[in-house]
Amino acid sequence: MFREDVKNIHEKVLKENDPEAWERISHFTFEEVQDDVDLPNKTKLISNLAYLLGMQGLEEYRLMLPVALDNGVSPVEVKEIVYQAVDYLGLGRVMPFFKVTNTILLDRGEKLPLPKQATTTMENRLEKGEETQMRLFGPQMKDFAKKGTINKWLVDNCFGDYYTRKGFSDKEREMITFCYLAAQGGCEPQLLAHAKANVGLGNDQQFLTKIVLANVPFIGYPRSLNAINVINQVK
């Protein structure tokens, strides 16, 4: 079902006017990659959406979002992927995805806004952000917020506002962050830090490699090879 859904939406766009391209894209993306990458469909789809945000693939995201919603990814999970992207991509790049996501959800009969997922308040977001950062990266992150303004923002905003939300576990959020960073390119130091955090949470190097491979058709080879190189650096 998942494979055919994804294949069909791309066939409608490509086959009539670009049959030669479609022949090879279809075989590689919907047969070779799908057969060779052993991941649950929902995991693939969540990673696809996060990758498409990271690479600014808005039109592909518009095609893939209904497929994700039809194959086990909930509206809450979709919204969390978009919300968390703000701190890793910036509002300027995420705003178009808010618009597309809301349009598709409303067209499908979802009532917006969705139920609240926040667990922190404006008063405790710094404290809870520090707890989260230490849980993910270790006790050395204690008092990280005191080292500078942007450090404080990372703690209260990135970790206190977003990582504390319901909808995804730490393990899932770290996988999503890895996808944003791998898709952007040029973020290899941050990608390595988050690859290490993923491994520490149980998303081992084999799993992360599969995530990269599942997204090669969307992102291409250069950034995929860079991401695999980073994964291989994790000790």
N, C-alpha and C positions, 0 to 999 in steps of 0.2 A: 504493500500500500504506500509506504513512505517513498520508496524508490520511484514508483510509477507517478505519484503525485508531483514529485520534483521534476521528473523527466517531462511530464505532460505540459507543465507551465512554461518550460523552456522551449519545448518543441513548437508551441504556438507562436513564440517570438522569433525563432530562428529558422525553422525548417524550410518554409516557403521561399524565402529570398536568399538564404545562405545554406543550401543543401550540403555542399561540400564541408563547410565548417561544422554544420550540425552533425554530420556523420562521425567526425572525429571527437567533437565535444561530447556527444551522446555516449560514445563508446567509453571514452576515458572517464568522464565524470560519473556516469550512471551505471557503468558495469565494472570497469577496472578498479576505480577507487572504492566503490561500494563493496566490491568483493574482497579487496585486500585489506581494508581497514575494519577491524573487529571492535566496534563500539556500539553501545545501545543507540537506537535511533534518536531518542530524546536528547542524549548527550551530544550527538553530532549536530542536531538542530540548534541547541543552545549555543554551541561553539560557533556554528555558522552565523547566527545572528550577531554574536559578539565580534566576530571577525569582520563582518560587513560594516558594523559601526566603526571599528578601528580603521578600516581601509576606505571609509566614506563611500561604500557601495550602495547608495540609496536606492537606485532602481532595482538592483538585485535583492535588496532587503524588502522592497515592496512586493516582489514576487515570492520570496521565501517565507515571509511572516504568516500568511494564511496557511501555508503547508505546515509550519511549526505548530500553529494553533490547532490544526486538524489532527496532529500526531503527538499529542500529549503535553505540549508546552502550554502552561496556563497563562491567562492574561496577566496575573500577578507576576509570574516569572518574566514575561516579556517586558513589563514595565520596570522590573528591577534591573534587567539588562540595560535598558535605556538610562535609568536614573544613575546607576553606578558609572556609566560611561562619562558622565559630566566631568568627574574629577580626573579622568585619564585622557580625555580627548578635548575637553573644553566646551563650554556652552555654545560657542560659535559653530562648532562642528556637529553638535548633538541636536540642536534645535530642529533641523529638518526631520530628524527621526522621531521627535515628539509628534510632529504634525502628521506624518505618515502613520505612525502607530495608532494615534487617536482616531484618525479617519477610518482605518481598517477595523478597529475594535468597535466603533460606533456603528459602522455598516453591518457588522455581524450581530448587532443587538446587545452589545455589552453596555452596561450603565456606568458612566464615568462621573466623578472619580471612583476608582476602585476602593475597597476597604483599606483603611490605613495600615501601614506596615512598620511605621517608626516605633522604636522602643526607647529612644532617648528624648530628653527635653533640651531646651536651650540652656538650661542650667547645668546639666550633667554630661553634655556631649563631649567635653574635653576629658573628663574622668573616664567615661566609658570608652572613648576613643583610645586612650592610653592603654586601658585594659585589653582592648582588642589587638592593638599593635604589639603588645608584649606577648599575647597569646600566639600570634602568628609568626613573629620574628625573634622572640626571645627576651629575656630579662634586661638585656643591654639597651632596650628601647625605653626603659624607665627614664623620665625627665627629658626625653627627646624634644618635647614641646618647648623647653626652656632654651634651646640652642639657637633660636632665631624665629622671626615672624613666619616664614614659610613653613618651618618645622611645626610650629603651633597649628597652622592651618591644616597641615597634613594630618595631625592628630585629631583635632576637633571636627574638621570638615570631612576629609576623606574617610577616616576610620570611625569617627564618632557619629557622623550623619548617615553614612551609607552602609558600612560593613556591619553595623548594629541592627540593620533592618531585618524584618522577617522576610520570608519568601525563598531564601537560599541559605544553605549552611556556609560556614567558613570555607569548607573544602570546595563547594561549588563557586563561591565568589572568587576565590583565588584562581580557579580555572578560567573564569570569565575575564579576570584582569590579565592573565597571561595572554588570552586571545586579543584583547585590545592592544597590548604592547607589541605582540608579535606582528600584528597586522599593520601597525603604524610604521614600523621600521625606525631606525635611528635611536631606539630606546634600549639598546642592549644592556647597559648597566642595570637599569630597572627591571628588564626582563630576567636577568640572571637572579636578582634578589627575589623576584616573585616565583621563578622556577624553583628556587630553594625552598621558599615557603610552601609551594605546592607539594613538593616531595615530603616535607615535614608533616603535612596534613594527610598524606597517604596517596596523593596523585603522583605516582612514581614516574621515573623517566620514560618507561615504556608507554604509560598512559599519555603523558604529554606529547611524546612523539606521534602517537596515534591521532591526537587532536590536531597537530600540525598537518599530518598527512591527509586528514579528512577535509582540510581546507585549502589544499594546494590548487584545486580547480578555481577557487575564488580569488586567491591572493597571488598565485604564480610561484615560480621557483626561487627567485633571489631571496625574498624575505622568509620563505619556508626553510631554505638551507641555512640562513642566518639563525633562525629560531632553533633548528636542530643542533647547530653548533653550540648555542648557549646551553641547551639541555645537556649536552655531553660534558659541559664544564662543571655541572653540579657534582659535588663530592658526597 
